[in-house]
Amino acid sequence: MATNRRVARVAALIKREISQMLLYGIKDDRVGSGMVSVTDVDVSGDLQHAKIFVSIYGTEEVRSETMAGLKAATGFVRSELGQRIRLRRTPEVIFEEDRSFERGARVLSLLNQLSQERAEKGELLGEDPDLGISASEG
């Protein structure tokens, strides 16, 4: 069993190497059709499995094509990792799509919309939205 520090170091190495492969190594056209970035790598405690979380920019069709290309390239990615990173056993690679940025952007837009609606309602009621008090109180 590897220590937490070693697992974190291996995860950082895998993230760096796979990011390089996405830029220069993977020749599949499906992977190059959308902008792909590695957002996180989760390595199991025994260093046998690595989940690579990727963020893909583009339409839903581009995302599905890119994920299909990444899943088809897992054998290549694993063999390249084995050559680039010296470990006793090269971890199994699993690609997962990370949509956290989209969810975050959606939440921010909803919060901005709510804030704007509150400001508009406050103006209608004669309140100062910056101070949080009405004109009749001031």
C-alpha positions as CSV (number, residue, x, y, z in Angstrom):
1,M,0.0,0.0,0.0
2,A,1.4,3.4,-1.0
3,T,1.4,6.4,1.2
4,N,-0.9,9.3,0.5
5,R,2.0,11.5,-0.5
6,R,3.2,8.9,-3.0
7,V,-0.3,8.5,-4.4
8,A,-0.6,12.2,-4.8
9,R,2.8,12.4,-6.6
10,V,1.9,9.6,-8.9
11,A,-1.4,11.3,-9.7
12,A,0.4,14.5,-10.5
13,L,2.8,12.7,-12.8
14,I,0.0,10.9,-14.6
15,K,-1.9,14.2,-15.0
16,R,1.2,15.9,-16.5
17,E,2.0,13.0,-18.8
18,I,-1.5,12.5,-20.1
19,S,-1.9,16.3,-20.7
20,Q,1.2,16.1,-22.9
21,M,-0.2,13.1,-24.7
22,L,-3.4,14.9,-25.4
23,L,-1.4,17.8,-27.0
24,Y,1.1,15.7,-28.9
25,G,0.7,12.0,-28.6
26,I,-2.8,10.9,-29.4
27,K,-3.4,10.9,-33.1
28,D,-7.1,10.0,-33.1
29,D,-9.1,12.8,-34.9
30,R,-12.0,12.4,-32.5
31,V,-9.8,13.5,-29.5
32,G,-8.6,16.6,-31.4
33,S,-12.1,17.7,-32.4
34,G,-12.8,19.3,-29.1
35,M,-10.7,21.1,-26.6
36,V,-9.8,18.6,-24.0
37,S,-8.0,19.2,-20.7
38,V,-7.2,16.9,-17.8
39,T,-8.9,18.4,-14.7
40,D,-8.0,15.7,-12.1
41,V,-6.5,12.3,-11.7
42,D,-7.7,9.9,-8.9
43,V,-5.3,7.1,-8.3
44,S,-6.2,4.1,-6.0
45,G,-4.2,3.5,-2.9
46,D,-2.5,0.4,-4.4
47,L,-1.6,2.4,-7.6
48,Q,-3.4,-0.1,-9.8
49,H,-6.2,2.1,-11.1
50,A,-6.2,5.7,-12.3
51,K,-9.4,7.6,-13.1
52,I,-8.6,10.5,-15.4
53,F,-11.2,13.3,-15.3
54,V,-11.3,15.4,-18.5
55,S,-13.2,18.5,-19.4
56,I,-14.3,18.7,-23.0
57,Y,-15.4,22.0,-24.6
58,G,-17.8,21.7,-27.4
59,T,-21.2,20.5,-28.4
60,E,-22.8,17.3,-27.0
61,E,-21.8,15.5,-30.3
62,V,-18.2,16.6,-30.0
63,R,-18.1,15.5,-26.4
64,S,-19.4,12.0,-27.1
65,E,-17.0,11.6,-30.1
66,T,-14.0,12.8,-27.9
67,M,-14.9,10.4,-25.1
68,A,-15.2,7.6,-27.6
69,G,-11.7,8.5,-29.0
70,L,-10.3,8.6,-25.5
71,K,-11.7,5.3,-24.5
72,A,-10.3,3.8,-27.8
73,A,-6.9,5.2,-26.9
74,T,-6.7,3.8,-23.3
75,G,-4.4,1.0,-24.4
76,F,-2.0,3.5,-26.1
77,V,-2.2,5.8,-23.1
78,R,-1.4,3.0,-20.6
79,S,1.5,1.8,-22.6
80,E,2.9,5.3,-23.0
81,L,2.5,5.8,-19.2
82,G,4.4,2.6,-18.6
83,Q,7.3,3.9,-20.7
84,R,7.3,7.5,-19.2
85,I,6.7,6.7,-15.5
86,R,8.7,4.0,-13.9
87,L,6.3,2.0,-11.6
88,R,6.3,-1.7,-10.8
89,R,2.9,-2.0,-12.5
90,T,1.3,0.6,-14.8
91,P,-2.2,1.5,-13.5
92,E,-5.3,0.7,-15.5
93,V,-6.6,3.9,-17.1
94,I,-10.2,5.0,-17.0
95,F,-11.4,8.2,-18.6
96,E,-14.3,10.1,-17.0
97,E,-15.9,13.3,-18.3
98,D,-15.8,16.1,-15.8
99,R,-18.7,18.5,-16.1
100,S,-18.1,20.4,-12.9
101,F,-17.1,23.6,-14.7
102,E,-20.4,23.6,-16.6
103,R,-22.3,23.1,-13.4
104,G,-20.4,25.9,-11.7
105,A,-21.1,28.3,-14.6
106,R,-24.8,27.3,-14.5
107,V,-24.9,28.0,-10.7
108,L,-23.2,31.4,-11.2
109,S,-25.6,32.4,-13.9
110,L,-28.6,31.5,-11.7
111,L,-27.1,33.5,-8.8
112,N,-26.6,36.5,-11.1
113,Q,-30.1,36.2,-12.4
114,L,-31.5,36.0,-8.9
115,S,-29.4,39.0,-7.8
116,Q,-30.6,41.0,-10.9
117,E,-34.2,40.1,-10.2
118,R,-33.9,41.2,-6.5
119,A,-32.3,44.5,-7.6
120,E,-35.2,45.1,-10.0
121,K,-37.8,44.3,-7.4
122,G,-36.0,46.5,-4.9
123,E,-36.1,49.4,-7.3
124,L,-39.8,48.9,-7.9
125,L,-40.4,49.0,-4.1
126,G,-38.2,52.1,-3.6
127,E,-35.4,50.2,-1.7
128,D,-31.8,50.9,-2.1
129,P,-30.4,47.5,-3.2
130,D,-26.8,48.4,-2.0
131,L,-27.8,49.3,1.5
132,G,-30.7,46.9,2.0
133,I,-33.0,49.5,3.4
134,S,-36.0,51.2,1.9
135,A,-36.2,54.9,1.1
136,S,-38.9,55.5,3.8
137,E,-36.5,54.1,6.5
138,G,-33.5,56.3,5.6
